[in-house]
Amino acid sequence: MAAKFDIIDPAFRKLIKPDADLKKLATGFVWAEGPCWFAEGRYVVWSDIPNDRMMKWSAREGATVFRQPCGYTNGHTRDRQGRLVSCEHGNRRVSRTEPDGKVVTVVDNYKGKKLNSPNDVVVKSDGTIWFTDPPYGILSDHEGHKAESELGKNYVFRFDPASSSLSIVGDDFDRPNGIAFSPDEKVLYVADTGEPRHVRAFDVAGGSKLTKSRVFAVVRPGAADGFRLDTAGNLWTSAGDGIHVYDPAGSLLGKILVPERAVANCAFGGADKKTLFITATTSLYSVDVAAAGALTP
């Protein structure tokens, strides 16, 4: 189908291909989330959370099951060694998939208390792992296992593999969710899908501290669940009606409209990093754009 765009600022035209098609690559999921691109295999992996499975799509094979069960994974990224790093609601941990396929625990507790249900994750160039920990996986048995929070709050964490230390970098969120760095890693963006449903930006001081908190964008309809940035620092975020694109100053440039109840997340991929993969409720979509993702590796 021809992609439909809502152009709010003329600058948006430089980021899209007006004649692009919005392609439905796979469907039949309950809540599709967390796309992650593997350039070396030319495939994308994502989560179908309530079905406790991870899916894989490639042009050659179409959609296949990547892993089931998978601990009710949500968001995924890759570390600087190319290994898959995943947030698991069911096991209440951040895990890593080794090259031989073995899944190991990166971190599952803070000072002896279980994490809530890690949601989204990003790896900084220094190897540290930053992730959000809202309660969605413990609220019911739909996306994990119903349980009480041992932490009592919902934090943003930073894990340092070199020292095996976990520290709180954000403690004033309702339900922290999507997370991503600017291309130069000087700014960290974190979505809050509780109230007031916005995206905040922070300066990263000394590589490990968040300072100068400010509201970057209020996303409506819906909320900013997951997002990624392009090489120019524009933020491409999920919303209730599609993908919204904001410039580095927080101005809404335009929207890619997606015909689903809600969009969960997106990731850049393809040979030139200019294919946007979109997870939206029941389906996985792709659309070719004119911007390249700030994708590492």
C-alpha positions in Angstrom: 0.0 0.0 0.0 1.2 3.5 -0.6 2.5 5.1 2.5 0.5 8.0 3.9 2.2 10.9 5.5 1.1 13.9 7.5 3.6 16.6 6.6 3.7 19.3 9.4 7.0 21.0 8.6 8.4 21.1 5.0 11.7 19.8 6.4 9.9 16.4 6.8 10.0 16.0 3.0 13.7 15.5 3.1 13.4 12.6 5.5 10.8 10.6 3.5 10.2 9.2 0.1 6.8 10.4 -1.0 6.3 7.5 -3.3 7.3 4.9 -0.7 5.1 1.9 0.1 4.2 0.9 3.6 4.7 -2.9 3.4 3.0 -5.3 5.8 5.7 -7.9 6.2 4.0 -10.2 8.7 0.8 -10.3 10.8 -1.1 -12.3 13.3 0.5 -11.1 16.5 -1.0 -10.0 19.8 1.4 -7.2 20.7 4.4 -6.8 18.4 7.3 -4.9 20.0 11.1 -4.3 20.0 12.4 -4.7 16.4 16.1 -5.2 16.1 18.0 -5.4 12.8 20.8 -7.8 12.0 22.7 -6.5 9.0 25.0 -9.5 8.6 22.0 -11.8 8.1 19.7 -9.3 6.6 16.9 -10.0 9.0 14.9 -8.3 11.8 14.0 -9.9 15.1 11.1 -8.7 17.3 8.8 -9.7 20.2 5.3 -10.9 20.2 5.0 -10.4 24.0 1.7 -12.1 25.1 2.5 -15.2 23.0 5.9 -15.4 24.7 7.8 -15.7 21.5 10.4 -13.8 19.4 9.9 -13.6 15.7 12.3 -13.3 12.8 11.7 -11.9 9.3 13.9 -11.9 6.2 13.0 -11.3 2.6 14.1 -14.9 1.8 12.2 -16.8 4.5 9.4 -14.5 5.5 8.3 -14.7 9.2 9.5 -17.5 11.3 9.7 -18.2 15.1 13.1 -17.1 16.4 12.7 -18.3 20.0 9.8 -19.7 22.0 9.5 -19.5 25.0 11.6 -16.4 25.4 10.8 -15.0 28.8 8.2 -12.6 27.4 10.8 -10.4 25.9 10.0 -6.8 25.0 12.7 -4.4 23.7 16.0 -5.5 22.1 19.2 -4.0 21.0 22.7 -5.2 20.2 26.0 -4.6 22.0 29.2 -3.5 20.4 30.2 -7.1 19.8 26.9 -7.6 17.9 25.3 -9.8 20.5 21.5 -9.5 21.1 20.6 -7.8 24.3 17.0 -8.3 25.4 14.6 -7.1 28.1 12.6 -10.0 29.5 9.3 -9.4 31.4 8.9 -13.0 32.4 12.3 -13.6 33.9 12.5 -10.0 35.1 16.0 -9.6 33.7 18.2 -8.2 30.9 19.7 -11.1 29.0 22.3 -11.5 26.3 22.4 -14.1 23.5 25.9 -15.4 22.9 27.2 -16.3 19.4 26.5 -20.0 20.1 22.8 -19.2 20.9 23.1 -19.5 24.7 21.1 -17.0 26.6 22.7 -15.6 29.7 21.6 -13.2 32.4 23.2 -9.8 32.3 21.4 -8.4 35.4 18.2 -9.4 37.2 18.3 -7.6 40.6 19.2 -4.3 42.3 20.8 -4.8 45.7 19.2 -8.2 46.0 15.7 -7.1 45.0 14.2 -8.4 41.7 13.8 -6.0 38.9 10.2 -5.2 37.9 10.1 -6.1 34.2 12.8 -4.5 32.0 11.2 -2.9 29.0 13.6 -1.2 26.6 17.4 -1.1 26.4 20.3 0.6 24.7 24.1 0.0 24.8 26.4 2.9 24.9 29.7 2.9 23.0 31.6 2.3 26.3 29.7 -1.0 26.7 27.4 0.1 29.5 23.8 -1.0 29.2 21.0 1.5 29.9 17.4 0.2 30.4 14.0 1.1 31.7 12.2 -1.0 34.3 8.4 -0.2 34.5 5.9 -2.7 36.0 4.1 -3.9 32.8 5.3 -7.4 33.0 4.2 -7.9 36.6 0.8 -6.2 36.5 -0.9 -9.4 35.1 -0.1 -12.7 33.4 -0.7 -11.2 30.0 2.8 -10.0 29.3 4.7 -11.8 32.0 3.9 -13.1 35.5 1.8 -11.2 38.0 3.8 -10.2 41.0 4.4 -7.5 43.5 7.2 -5.1 42.9 10.2 -5.6 45.2 11.7 -2.3 44.3 8.6 -0.2 45.0 9.5 2.2 42.2 10.1 2.3 38.5 13.7 3.3 37.6 16.0 3.9 34.7 19.2 1.9 35.2 22.8 1.8 34.0 24.7 -1.5 34.1 28.4 -1.5 33.8 29.7 -5.0 32.7 33.2 -4.1 33.6 32.4 -3.8 37.2 29.1 -5.8 37.2 27.6 -2.7 39.0 24.0 -1.6 38.5 23.1 2.0 39.3 19.9 4.1 39.2 20.2 7.0 36.8 16.6 8.0 36.8 14.2 7.8 39.8 11.4 10.3 39.0 9.5 8.5 36.3 6.0 7.1 36.5 6.5 4.3 34.0 9.8 4.7 32.0 9.7 3.0 28.7 11.5 3.7 25.4 15.1 4.8 25.6 17.8 5.9 23.1 20.9 8.0 22.8 21.5 10.9 20.4 24.1 9.9 17.8 26.9 11.6 19.7 25.6 10.1 23.0 25.5 13.5 24.6 21.7 13.3 25.1 19.6 10.5 26.4 15.9 10.3 25.6 13.5 8.4 27.8 9.7 8.0 27.3 7.3 7.9 30.2 4.2 6.0 29.3 2.6 6.6 32.6 1.4 10.1 33.3 2.1 12.6 31.8 3.0 10.5 28.7 5.9 12.4 27.3 9.5 12.1 26.2 12.2 13.6 28.3 15.7 14.6 27.3 18.8 14.6 29.5 22.3 15.7 29.1 24.8 12.9 29.8 27.5 14.3 32.1 30.7 12.4 32.6 29.4 9.5 30.5 27.2 8.2 33.4 25.1 10.9 35.0 21.8 12.4 33.7 21.5 16.2 34.1 19.3 19.0 32.8 16.0 17.1 32.5 13.5 18.7 30.2 10.4 17.7 28.4 11.4 17.0 24.8 8.0 16.1 23.3 4.4 15.3 24.3 3.2 12.6 21.9 -0.5 12.3 21.0 -2.5 10.4 20.2 -1.3 7.5 22.3 2.2 7.8 23.7 5.8 7.4 22.8 6.5 3.7 23.5 9.7 3.1 21.6 11.9 5.1 19.3 15.2 5.4 17.4 17.2 8.3 16.0 18.6 9.0 12.6 22.1 10.2 11.8 21.0 13.9 12.0 19.6 13.4 15.5 15.9 13.3 14.5 13.8 11.1 16.8 11.4 8.6 15.2 8.9 7.5 17.7 5.8 5.3 18.0 2.5 6.9 18.6 -1.2 6.0 18.5 -1.5 6.7 14.8 1.9 5.8 13.4 5.5 7.1 13.6 6.0 10.7 14.6 9.3 12.4 13.7 10.8 15.2 15.8 13.9 17.3 15.1 16.6 17.7 17.7 14.9 20.8 19.1 11.7 18.8 19.8 9.6 20.2 16.9 7.2 17.7 15.3 8.1 17.5 11.6 5.6 14.9 10.4 4.0 11.5 10.7 4.1 8.2 8.9 0.5 6.9 9.3 0.1 3.2 10.1 -3.4 1.5 10.0 -3.2 -0.3 13.3 -4.7 0.4 16.8 -1.3 1.5 18.0 2.3 1.5 17.1 4.8 0.1 19.6 8.3 0.6 18.3 10.6 1.0 15.3 14.1 0.3 14.1 16.3 1.3 11.2 17.7 -1.4 9.0 18.3 -2.5 5.4 21.5 -2.3 3.5 21.8 1.5 3.7 20.0 1.8 7.1 17.2 3.6 5.4 14.5 1.0 5.9 12.3 1.7 8.9 10.8 -1.5 10.5 7.7 -0.8 12.5 6.0 -3.0 15.1 2.3 -2.1 15.4 -0.1 -4.2 17.5 -0.7 -7.2 15.2 1.9 -6.7 12.5 5.4 -5.9 11.3 5.7 -3.2 8.7 8.5 -1.6 6.7 8.8 1.6 4.8 11.8 3.0 2.9 12.8 6.5 4.0 15.4 9.1 3.0 17.1 9.3 6.4 19.7 6.8 7.7 19.4 5.3 11.1 22.1 6.0 13.7 22.5 2.2 14.0 25.4 0.6 15.9 26.6 -2.0 15.1 
